[in-house]
Amino acid sequence: MKPKTERYQNRIELLQGTLDMLILQTLQWGPQHGYGISQSIRGRSGEVLQVETGSLYPALHRLERQGWVTSQWKQTESNQRAKFYRLTPSGKKQLLSEQARWAQIVSAIAGIMNPAPDEG
Amino acid sequence: MNLWNWLFHRRQREEELDEEVQAHLRMAAQERMEQGESPEQARASAVREFGNVTLVKEVTRDMWGWRWLETLLQDLRYGVRMLRKNPGFTAVAVITLALGIGANTAMFSVVNAVLLRPLPFKDPGRLVEVEGAYAKDFVATPKPHFEWADWAERLKTLSDFSLYENGTINLAGEGEPDRVATAEVSEHFFSLLGINPVRGRTFLPAEEAAEHPFAAIISYELWQSRYGLDPGLVGKTVHLNGKPFTMVGVMPSGFEFPGQTQIWVTLPRNFNDEMFGGMAHMGWQIARLRPGATRDQARAELEVIAYRDMPVGARAANPVSVISLHQFIVGDIRPALLLLLGAVAFVLLIACANVAHLSLARSVGRFREVALRAALGAGRARLVRQLLTESVLLALTGGALGLLTSVWTLQVAKKLIPAQDILARGIKIDGWVLAFTFTVAVLTGIISGLAPALQSAKLDLTEALKESVGSHTGLIVGSRHRLRALLGVFETAAALVLLIGAGLLIRSFGKLLEVNPGFRTSDLVAAKLSLLEPSYSAPEGRLNFFQEVLFRVKALPGVHDAAFANVLPFGGGAGVVLGLNVGRGPKLEWGSGDGAFYLVVSDGYFQTMGIPLLAGRNFTERDTKPSTPVAIVSQSLARRQWPGQNPLGKHFSFAGNEQHSFEVVGIVGDVRAFDLGEQQWPQMYFPILQHPLDAAFLVIHGTQNSTATIATLRGVIRSVDKNEPIASIGTMEQLISQSVAAPRFRTLLLGVFAGLAFLLAVVGIYGIISYSVSQRAHEMGIRMALGAERRDVVRLVVGQGMRLTLIGVAIGLVAALGLTRLLASYLYSVRPTDPVTFGVVAMVMVAVALLACYIPARRATKVDPMVALRYE
């Protein structure tokens, strides 16, 4: 049980709404199913961000309800039937605004964490 | 997603979600297999990594919306299943609730129609009825009404005064002569109420100004029943009291104000110049408050005018009052209805308590189910919600059944409710009543379900699951039993309060019926005639008719005596004289003294009615126009006007009319004129030969049964004059019975509610005790195995029940002491704290509760000790 506990402790709590952005960002590279999305986020974050299924699927269904993604049943490369999610035009717009907001937050937090040296 | 989509694609989405999760697991497992894990291992770790599948699905489903509806449907489905699995419980609970909710629905429909629904007139909130202060300038008499209509225009607070008077009229031409209800109305009447005719028009100014009315308007109902909706009626001539009238309009269906008017005519401009004619002319006045004016302001303004010309120090016999038209029509029924609504709410509360402890008893049986659900992760709120859904479902079913029964109940209630004409006719199940019933049912479900639900959800899980079914009950029975005991005490107390209330009304009603009205009530038949045809316009014609009819009626077999009178006690309506001058002290203005009823009677009246002659003489055939005007006064009038003197031979006159004086020739006993319960003004009698009035009651003292008498009577009247209709006919008992319609209605209704409450409470106590006996079966078995006698067991069980009952009775008695004060105004010669009623009701309650406890106690003694012990 020890490794599991460790992983739980290493997990980074995602900021509210950040998961939505990560999913939209992931889907930017093409349609993907739920498992693929979670694997992709884990891989790209260097195994740091582990998306819980209990967060991922509600998020996907919520995004679909908001019209930012649509879904379709397709065959995977390994010939499995899976539900693929795809970004819609309004989802792309949402992603752009999320990216801008994210950049703002990052620079704001960076400003606090690494203050510019005093000019005086 | 809209509701439609959700309903139709729910199953499909459910399947897709499942497939999505399965695909996730397959892909995760496959990847692990590719990394070299065995298929079983890969599958297991994939599932472990995924987490709680059910939970993930549930939180994902939440995103679809309509989650609450989903839960509700699930709970409902489950609830229906549970209720169907326990048909006995369901039937008892539904019937109990149906009784409670049905009674409330019926009562509310009455309250809704009578008290809540606005009058069907234009801007009804500003319509008022104006009364009082019979001073010079005010309220028409003896001044012609059209003069005050002029000063009405100068009032700052009121506009559009209208005067009306109810009456009846002979309608002839085209078919049988008919006696119809009329209203004489002054100008503004229809515009004030905002009513427009469906055919023709309302009265023209020229018609309203006419000295003798000649235009009439008919009600839709009479137009339909008598003329078959003949469109040609408007413009035709009909004969009313033998005089030609032109029909100028038809009122809309349902409009019969005032009362149940069938024909409206204009108010005559000149009053009957007979001396009683003008006096008797007291109509009702309605008016409209000007925008922004209040009733108080209107009353203040009218008082100034009413008292302006009064002699200093004189008091008006009737103070000025300005009340809303709605209140005027509703009359004094309002507090009685609210009281009954309160009583019926108590019945529902008792029903709730019964269902609550039925559910409590059942919840012990469902204990494992609830514990299991809790163990599987159901939150407490979720459990409570599910149990509440069940009880609300139960209550809604009961409510639906109650609604059905109230439809029937209302048919009965409509017949019993003292006729409030337009209001009573509006009693029906409408949207408001449905909304009320729905709300009450939901509340009932929550009230009756909350306690059991909270109790069930309060389990200690670990303890509960560890224990076996046999002994777990001991853990929770303590607190449950307290709750059940509380419910039992409440039911007993509430039922006792209602029973005492009903008991008081019944006792009072009994006393009311025992009141001696001052005349004989049996073997008396009264018929109302009118004599309004032109042939009776001369006094001689009327007197001839009276004589002829009396002669023939008295000759009928079995008839002891017969007489004519202008009004009868309990016959509705009476002439009032306000102030008598008896020849000493300052002269009174009319309207500034105590009142007296006057009756004009033929000489046989007192013998026929059985009113005792206490002193002096009866009227005789010699008391005619040329001889001295004479009068007979009732005992209390004699005492009031001539205290300590012998009134015989004394003279008196009406205030304001001193030129006519009367000599007192006799003193008779007092009679009750309108109401058995209340002594009103005293009476004075005048001989019909000196004052030949035009409308008269024929009263007959005979021994035949009434239907035969009535048939014979019709024959006699027709043989004297074939055109004379009998307006109404009935026995004196019927007239008196009508006068007690309101107390009978109250007594009957409260009696029914109290009976219902009593039944429910007794069933409740029985349920509590018999449940407790079944729970304590082994205890009883052990006690008996250890040597307890049956007697001891009975004493134990009955003692437990009686403790509840006695506490309930004590609380109920105290509550009743406080609450019966509300009944005080409906009680006749019974005090609201009448010890007899309190004592008898409490004893009955205790006795019946004793029986309700004894039956389960007997059962407890039948427990076989061996069986009980084997279970342990």
Interface residues (C-beta under 8 A of the other chain):
Chain A: H33 G34 Y35 G36 Q39 E52 T53 G54 Y57 P58 L60 H61 R62 R65 T76 S78 Q80 R81 A82 K83
Chain B: M1 E16 L17 E19 E20 V21 A23 H24 R26 M27 A28 Q30 E31 F50 G51 N52 L55 V56 K57 V59 T60 D62 M63 W64 G65
